[in-house]
Amino acid sequence: MLTLVTGVTGQVGRRFVPRLLAQRRPGERVRVLVRDEARGERFAELGAEVVLGDLRDTETLGKAVAGVDAVVNVAAAFRGVPDEEAWAVNRDAAVELGRAALASGVRRFVQVSTGLVYGLGRGRPLTEEDEIRPGGAMWGAYGESKAAAERELLALDGLDVRVARLPFVYGEGDPHLAQSLMWAANWAAAQRLQMGHHADVAQGLLRILHAPGIAGRIYNIADDAPVTAVELHQLNGVEVPAALYDRTDPDPWFVITSTDRIRRELGYRPLYPSVYAARDAGAL
Ligand SMILES: NC(=O)c1ccc[n+]([C@@H]2O[C@H](COP(=O)([O-])OP(=O)(O)OC[C@H]3O[C@@H](n4cnc5c(N)ncnc54)[C@H](OP(=O)(O)O)[C@@H]3O)[C@@H](O)[C@H]2O)c1
């Protein structure tokens, strides 16, 4: 079995691949797609095959999927990129990768997505059955392009597509937790962020990748304890601005997701049920 992983130089991918490699059984191999040869060396040293190229290049896709049994598409463009690039990578290249996978006989395709695709909250934790409701402060090219990719990939006849919707991912030295203040500084005090530690995102992705009989299924991945804007300041050792207490949360259930499905169907249990558990374990 050969598994291709994209986006391995990013925050999620670079922490997922070593775990995928560590859990390999005899005969299982891992291939990674990177854009920069030097950044692929680390993965070669860990035992992965390295393919060089950009996801938007169809020749690259053909090379990347040749002989592959499963794909985990982690790559995305969303950190400060123009909208055109977000659409080109998150939707167009993802769907092309799905088509290339189908054409080359790939058996499983895990699409890494985001809880932002839900759009507006529903007054309760969001479940995978919920329709997308566009809107909210963070709705834009990123969420829309990821939602479109999910839809188009799931519609590819003959490809076993599984979708993983991630929360705000943190831990293991990822600067993301500190970066959360870019938004949280402008939130209401009690406004919440749904979290997930890298170890648990990797756990969820591995379960989704390996489970038989879940073609077409979508799974939320998250921990059990969303944290408030006040706690995000505290966790970062930053004084809570008084203005937070003057604001009202426009949507208290915005991207708060249920993990019932992945717990019940795939046995997922967060190793770090809260950011505090991760902090106490020295895993931030
Ligand atoms: N981090 C989170 O909190 C979070 C939350 C929800 C969902 N997600 C999802 O999780 C996935 C990974 O996120 P991340 O935080 O790890 O993102 P990231 O750190 O920005 O990494 C993005 C990865 O995608 C690769 N990539 C971008 N454009 C590419 C292209 N044209 N061709 C080939 N590779 C390309 C990047 O390669 P280079 O290094 O070469 O740029 C990098 O490896 C994404 O699908 C994202 O939507 C993340």
The ligand as an SDF file (V2000), in Angstrom:
LIG
                    3D

 48 52  0  0  0  0  0  0  0  0999 V2000
   -4.1680   24.8220   10.7640 N   0  0  0  0  0  0  0  0  0  0  0  0
   -5.4530   24.8820   11.0610 C   0  0  0  0  0  0  0  0  0  0  0  0
   -5.8470   25.3670   12.1320 O   0  0  0  0  0  0  0  0  0  0  0  0
   -6.4810   24.3380   10.1160 C   0  0  0  0  0  0  0  0  0  0  0  0
   -7.8270   24.4680   10.4690 C   0  0  0  0  0  0  0  0  0  0  0  0
   -8.7880   23.9140    9.6320 C   0  0  0  0  0  0  0  0  0  0  0  0
   -8.4060   23.2700    8.4730 C   0  0  0  0  0  0  0  0  0  0  0  0
   -7.0910   23.1940    8.1360 N   0  0  0  0  0  0  0  0  0  0  0  0
   -6.7400   22.5010    6.9070 C   0  0  0  0  0  0  0  0  0  0  0  0
   -5.6070   21.7040    7.1530 O   0  0  0  0  0  0  0  0  0  0  0  0
   -4.7780   21.6780    6.0080 C   0  0  0  0  0  0  0  0  0  0  0  0
   -3.3690   22.0620    6.3880 C   0  0  0  0  0  0  0  0  0  0  0  0
   -3.3550   23.3340    6.9890 O   0  0  0  0  0  0  0  0  0  0  0  0
   -1.9950   23.9530    7.5340 P   0  0  0  0  0  0  0  0  0  0  0  0
   -2.3550   24.7710    8.7010 O   0  0  0  0  0  0  0  0  0  0  0  0
   -0.9860   22.8880    7.6650 O   0  0  0  0  0  0  0  0  0  0  0  0
   -1.6010   24.9170    6.3250 O   0  0  0  0  0  0  0  0  0  0  0  0
   -0.1710   25.5150    5.9610 P   0  0  0  0  0  0  0  0  0  0  0  0
    0.7330   25.4850    7.1350 O   0  0  0  0  0  0  0  0  0  0  0  0
   -0.4280   26.8470    5.3000 O   0  0  0  0  0  0  0  0  0  0  0  0
    0.4010   24.4880    4.8850 O   0  0  0  0  0  0  0  0  0  0  0  0
   -0.1340   24.4420    3.5920 C   0  0  0  0  0  0  0  0  0  0  0  0
    0.5810   23.3550    2.8270 C   0  0  0  0  0  0  0  0  0  0  0  0
    0.0170   23.3030    1.5080 O   0  0  0  0  0  0  0  0  0  0  0  0
    1.0950   23.3860    0.5680 C   0  0  0  0  0  0  0  0  0  0  0  0
    0.6810   24.0460   -0.6670 N   0  0  0  0  0  0  0  0  0  0  0  0
    0.0620   25.2340   -0.7980 C   0  0  0  0  0  0  0  0  0  0  0  0
   -0.1000   25.5220   -2.1050 N   0  0  0  0  0  0  0  0  0  0  0  0
    0.4300   24.4780   -2.7950 C   0  0  0  0  0  0  0  0  0  0  0  0
    0.5810   24.2060   -4.1730 C   0  0  0  0  0  0  0  0  0  0  0  0
    0.1510   25.0640   -5.1130 N   0  0  0  0  0  0  0  0  0  0  0  0
    1.1890   23.0580   -4.5420 N   0  0  0  0  0  0  0  0  0  0  0  0
    1.6470   22.1760   -3.6020 C   0  0  0  0  0  0  0  0  0  0  0  0
    1.5250   22.3850   -2.2650 N   0  0  0  0  0  0  0  0  0  0  0  0
    0.9350   23.5360   -1.8820 C   0  0  0  0  0  0  0  0  0  0  0  0
    2.1620   24.2120    1.2740 C   0  0  0  0  0  0  0  0  0  0  0  0
    3.3960   24.0230    0.6350 O   0  0  0  0  0  0  0  0  0  0  0  0
    4.5740   25.1320    0.7320 P   0  0  0  0  0  0  0  0  0  0  0  0
    5.2330   24.8860    2.0680 O   0  0  0  0  0  0  0  0  0  0  0  0
    5.4320   24.8110   -0.4280 O   0  0  0  0  0  0  0  0  0  0  0  0
    3.9110   26.4840    0.6610 O   0  0  0  0  0  0  0  0  0  0  0  0
    2.0830   23.6080    2.6640 C   0  0  0  0  0  0  0  0  0  0  0  0
    2.7610   22.3770    2.6990 O   0  0  0  0  0  0  0  0  0  0  0  0
   -5.4340   22.5780    4.9820 C   0  0  0  0  0  0  0  0  0  0  0  0
   -6.1580   21.7820    4.0790 O   0  0  0  0  0  0  0  0  0  0  0  0
   -6.3580   23.4520    5.7790 C   0  0  0  0  0  0  0  0  0  0  0  0
   -7.4820   23.8500    5.0280 O   0  0  0  0  0  0  0  0  0  0  0  0
   -6.1140   23.7070    8.9340 C   0  0  0  0  0  0  0  0  0  0  0  0
  1  2  1  0
  2  3  2  0
  2  4  1  0
  4  5  1  0
  4 48  2  0
  5  6  2  0
  6  7  1  0
  7  8  2  0
  8  9  1  0
  8 48  1  0
  9 10  1  0
  9 46  1  0
 10 11  1  0
 11 12  1  0
 11 44  1  0
 12 13  1  0
 13 14  1  0
 14 15  2  0
 14 16  1  0
 14 17  1  0
 17 18  1  0
 18 19  2  0
 18 20  1  0
 18 21  1  0
 21 22  1  0
 22 23  1  0
 23 24  1  0
 23 42  1  0
 24 25  1  0
 25 26  1  0
 25 36  1  0
 26 27  1  0
 26 35  1  0
 27 28  2  0
 28 29  1  0
 29 30  1  0
 29 35  2  0
 30 31  1  0
 30 32  2  0
 32 33  1  0
 33 34  2  0
 34 35  1  0
 36 37  1  0
 36 42  1  0
 37 38  1  0
 38 39  2  0
 38 40  1  0
 38 41  1  0
 42 43  1  0
 44 45  1  0
 44 46  1  0
 46 47  1  0
M  CHG  2   8   1  16  -1
M  END
$$$$
